[in-house]
Amino acid sequence: MEGVMIGGNIRCFLKLAGTDFQPDFRGKILLLEAMGGGVPQMVTFLSQLKMMHAFEQINGILLGTFSQMERDQLTPDMPQLVRQAAGPDLPIARTPYIGHGTDAHAAVIGKFYQISSD
């Protein structure tokens, strides 16, 4: 997948919904990560993205870490939830290096990326 990176922390990103600051989804890679939140909260966030038609417009999703879900080994996990919400055809890639861990790296929002997906 390739495109300009948008997104970040899923909860914070969705605060832009319906505002002049909401990015255009067309042709983008949507980065999603979160520190807190369980399965019900993530399902709600993904449902909001679906209702915004984000999954129909983006070129793919890059999943960073979902700290609480991973720590608590919650199921279904975030890749499964995203696949359920986004459908079978949208490219999804994962990285353990974007999130809230001490080993986290930066992703430049607004930069063009080419990323291999699962």
VEXMAR-119192 format. One record per residue (C-alpha): chain; x, y, z. Coordinates in steps of 0.2 Angstrom, whole numbers, plus 5000, padded with zeros to 4 digits. Layout:
BEGIN
DRENLO	A	X	Y	Z
...
//
This chain:
BEGIN
DRENLO	A	5000	5000	5000
DRENLO	A	5005	5018	4998
DRENLO	A	4999	5035	5001
DRENLO	A	5001	5050	5013
DRENLO	A	5000	5045	5031
DRENLO	A	4986	5052	5042
DRENLO	A	4979	5047	5059
DRENLO	A	4988	5043	5075
DRENLO	A	4980	5039	5092
DRENLO	A	4963	5033	5087
DRENLO	A	4953	5042	5101
DRENLO	A	4962	5058	5097
DRENLO	A	4960	5057	5078
DRENLO	A	4942	5054	5079
DRENLO	A	4940	5071	5089
DRENLO	A	4943	5079	5072
DRENLO	A	4927	5071	5064
DRENLO	A	4915	5083	5057
DRENLO	A	4927	5098	5059
DRENLO	A	4937	5108	5047
DRENLO	A	4952	5099	5053
DRENLO	A	4946	5081	5048
DRENLO	A	4958	5075	5034
DRENLO	A	4953	5069	5017
DRENLO	A	4954	5050	5018
DRENLO	A	4955	5048	4999
DRENLO	A	4971	5038	4994
DRENLO	A	4978	5039	5012
DRENLO	A	4986	5027	5024
DRENLO	A	4977	5027	5040
DRENLO	A	4989	5025	5055
DRENLO	A	4980	5019	5071
DRENLO	A	4986	5016	5089
DRENLO	A	4980	5018	5106
DRENLO	A	4987	5017	5124
DRENLO	A	4971	5013	5133
DRENLO	A	4954	5006	5129
DRENLO	A	4946	4989	5128
DRENLO	A	4937	4979	5114
DRENLO	A	4920	4989	5116
DRENLO	A	4929	5006	5115
DRENLO	A	4939	5000	5099
DRENLO	A	4923	4993	5091
DRENLO	A	4915	5010	5094
DRENLO	A	4929	5019	5086
DRENLO	A	4930	5008	5071
DRENLO	A	4911	5009	5069
DRENLO	A	4913	5028	5068
DRENLO	A	4927	5027	5055
DRENLO	A	4916	5015	5045
DRENLO	A	4901	5027	5046
DRENLO	A	4913	5041	5040
DRENLO	A	4916	5030	5025
DRENLO	A	4935	5030	5029
DRENLO	A	4938	5012	5025
DRENLO	A	4930	5015	5007
DRENLO	A	4942	5029	5003
DRENLO	A	4959	5024	5011
DRENLO	A	4973	5014	5003
DRENLO	A	4977	5004	5019
DRENLO	A	4979	5004	5037
DRENLO	A	4995	5004	5048
DRENLO	A	4992	4997	5065
DRENLO	A	5004	5003	5079
DRENLO	A	5002	4996	5096
DRENLO	A	4986	4995	5107
DRENLO	A	4995	4995	5124
DRENLO	A	4981	4990	5135
DRENLO	A	4973	4977	5124
DRENLO	A	4990	4969	5121
DRENLO	A	4995	4970	5139
DRENLO	A	4978	4962	5144
DRENLO	A	4978	4950	5130
DRENLO	A	4961	4955	5125
DRENLO	A	4952	4946	5111
DRENLO	A	4947	4948	5098
DRENLO	A	4963	4958	5095
DRENLO	A	4964	4974	5086
DRENLO	A	4969	4967	5069
DRENLO	A	4954	4955	5070
DRENLO	A	4942	4970	5075
DRENLO	A	4949	4981	5060
DRENLO	A	4947	4967	5048
DRENLO	A	4929	4965	5054
DRENLO	A	4926	4983	5052
DRENLO	A	4935	4987	5036
DRENLO	A	4932	4971	5026
DRENLO	A	4943	4957	5018
DRENLO	A	4951	4967	5005
DRENLO	A	4959	4983	5013
DRENLO	A	4977	4981	5016
DRENLO	A	4983	4981	5034
DRENLO	A	5000	4981	5040
DRENLO	A	5007	4981	5058
DRENLO	A	5022	4988	5067
DRENLO	A	5027	4986	5085
DRENLO	A	5037	5003	5084
DRENLO	A	5023	5016	5084
DRENLO	A	5013	5018	5100
DRENLO	A	5016	5023	5118
DRENLO	A	5030	5011	5122
DRENLO	A	5048	5016	5128
DRENLO	A	5054	5009	5111
DRENLO	A	5042	5019	5100
DRENLO	A	5047	5028	5085
DRENLO	A	5039	5043	5076
DRENLO	A	5029	5042	5060
DRENLO	A	5028	5058	5050
DRENLO	A	5010	5063	5048
DRENLO	A	5008	5070	5030
DRENLO	A	5023	5060	5023
DRENLO	A	5021	5048	5008
DRENLO	A	5025	5030	5013
DRENLO	A	5025	5014	5003
DRENLO	A	5022	4999	5016
DRENLO	A	5021	4981	5014
DRENLO	A	5005	4973	5021
DRENLO	A	5000	4956	5028
//
